[in-house]
Amino acid sequence: MQVNLHDAKTHLSRYVAQALEGEEVVIAKAGQPMVRLVPVAAAPEARRGGFLSGSAVLGADLKADFAAEIDSLFG
């Protein structure tokens, strides 16, 4: 369905509802298609930080393990 810009301004909620139902709605100005109303895809689920907290243990003392290399780099 193609509608003109003035009609789209007047009946925007109707056209949004039709787009949500799967109908393609194109808004035109002077007969030239300008935009297409389409539903927004579902927002991605928010990332949860720390869900692996405590499941891994680092058993290295990095300062002691690399002390010689650190001393050679920084004197």
C-alpha positions as a Markdown table, in Angstrom:
| # | Residue | x | y | z |
|---|---|---|---|---|
| 1 | Met | 0.0 | 0.0 | 0.0 |
| 2 | Gln | 1.3 | 3.4 | -0.9 |
| 3 | Val | 0.0 | 6.6 | 0.8 |
| 4 | Asn | 0.9 | 10.2 | 0.4 |
| 5 | Leu | 2.7 | 12.1 | 3.1 |
| 6 | His | -0.3 | 14.2 | 4.2 |
| 7 | Asp | -2.5 | 11.2 | 4.6 |
| 8 | Ala | 0.3 | 9.4 | 6.6 |
| 9 | Lys | 0.5 | 12.4 | 9.0 |
| 10 | Thr | -3.3 | 12.3 | 9.4 |
| 11 | His | -3.6 | 8.5 | 9.9 |
| 12 | Leu | -0.2 | 7.5 | 11.2 |
| 13 | Ser | -1.5 | 5.2 | 14.0 |
| 14 | Arg | -3.6 | 3.3 | 11.5 |
| 15 | Tyr | -0.7 | 2.7 | 9.1 |
| 16 | Val | 1.6 | 1.7 | 12.0 |
| 17 | Ala | -0.9 | -0.9 | 13.1 |
| 18 | Gln | -1.1 | -2.2 | 9.5 |
| 19 | Ala | 2.7 | -2.4 | 9.3 |
| 20 | Leu | 2.8 | -4.4 | 12.5 |
| 21 | Glu | 0.3 | -6.8 | 11.0 |
| 22 | Gly | 2.7 | -7.5 | 8.2 |
| 23 | Glu | 1.3 | -5.2 | 5.5 |
| 24 | Glu | 3.9 | -3.1 | 3.6 |
| 25 | Val | 3.1 | 0.6 | 3.9 |
| 26 | Val | 5.1 | 3.0 | 1.7 |
| 27 | Ile | 4.9 | 6.7 | 2.3 |
| 28 | Ala | 5.3 | 8.9 | -0.8 |
| 29 | Lys | 5.6 | 12.5 | -1.6 |
| 30 | Ala | 4.3 | 13.8 | -5.0 |
| 31 | Gly | 4.0 | 10.1 | -6.1 |
| 32 | Gln | 7.7 | 9.3 | -5.3 |
| 33 | Pro | 8.2 | 6.6 | -2.6 |
| 34 | Met | 10.2 | 8.0 | 0.3 |
| 35 | Val | 10.0 | 5.6 | 3.2 |
| 36 | Arg | 8.7 | 2.2 | 4.2 |
| 37 | Leu | 7.1 | 1.5 | 7.5 |
| 38 | Val | 8.3 | -1.8 | 8.9 |
| 39 | Pro | 8.2 | -3.3 | 12.4 |
| 40 | Val | 11.3 | -3.1 | 14.5 |
| 41 | Ala | 12.9 | -6.4 | 15.2 |
| 42 | Ala | 12.9 | -7.6 | 18.8 |
| 43 | Ala | 15.6 | -5.9 | 20.9 |
| 44 | Pro | 18.4 | -8.2 | 21.7 |
| 45 | Glu | 18.5 | -9.5 | 25.3 |
| 46 | Ala | 20.6 | -7.3 | 27.6 |
| 47 | Arg | 24.0 | -8.9 | 28.4 |
| 48 | Arg | 24.5 | -10.0 | 31.9 |
| 49 | Gly | 28.0 | -9.4 | 33.3 |
| 50 | Gly | 29.5 | -11.7 | 35.8 |
| 51 | Phe | 27.4 | -14.8 | 35.0 |
| 52 | Leu | 30.6 | -16.9 | 35.1 |
| 53 | Ser | 31.8 | -15.3 | 38.3 |
| 54 | Gly | 33.7 | -17.8 | 40.5 |
| 55 | Ser | 33.6 | -20.6 | 38.0 |
| 56 | Ala | 37.3 | -20.2 | 36.9 |
| 57 | Val | 40.3 | -19.9 | 39.3 |
| 58 | Leu | 43.6 | -18.5 | 38.2 |
| 59 | Gly | 46.3 | -20.2 | 40.1 |
| 60 | Ala | 49.3 | -18.3 | 38.9 |
| 61 | Asp | 51.3 | -15.6 | 40.6 |
| 62 | Leu | 52.1 | -13.6 | 37.4 |
| 63 | Lys | 54.5 | -11.2 | 39.2 |
| 64 | Ala | 56.6 | -14.1 | 40.5 |
| 65 | Asp | 56.3 | -16.2 | 37.3 |
| 66 | Phe | 57.6 | -13.4 | 35.1 |
| 67 | Ala | 59.9 | -11.5 | 37.5 |
| 68 | Ala | 63.0 | -12.2 | 35.5 |
| 69 | Glu | 61.4 | -10.9 | 32.2 |
| 70 | Ile | 60.0 | -7.9 | 33.9 |
| 71 | Asp | 63.4 | -7.0 | 35.4 |
| 72 | Ser | 65.1 | -7.4 | 32.0 |
| 73 | Leu | 62.5 | -5.1 | 30.4 |
| 74 | Phe | 62.5 | -2.4 | 33.0 |
| 75 | Gly | 65.9 | -2.8 | 34.6 |
